[in-house]
Amino acid sequence: MTTTSWTAADLVAIEAAIATGAKRVRFQTHEVEYHSVKELLIARDAIRDALTPPETGSNVMFAQYDSGY
């Protein structure tokens, strides 16, 4: 299994292809031809997710109520 290290330039390239309607995208060392815009959007989301660092901590808040009884 090979792992691809995506770059911000790869994200820009695929977003440009989506914007112009192109289905062929040139990445760092290779070129990919997608069959549909849906495939481009899936690939874009995967690249974006790979470039976005995971969130640390939690945004969950717990409330406590004391009725006084």
Residue pairs with C-beta under 8 A, 6 or more apart in sequence:
6 47
6 50
6 51
7 28
7 51
8 51
9 28
10 27
10 28
10 47
11 44
11 47
11 48
11 51
13 25
13 26
13 27
14 25
14 40
14 43
14 44
14 47
15 44
16 22
17 23
17 24
17 25
17 34
17 40
18 37
18 40
18 41
18 44
21 37
23 33
23 34
23 35
23 36
23 37
23 40
24 31
24 32
24 33
24 34
25 31
25 32
25 33
25 34
25 40
25 43
32 43
34 40
34 43
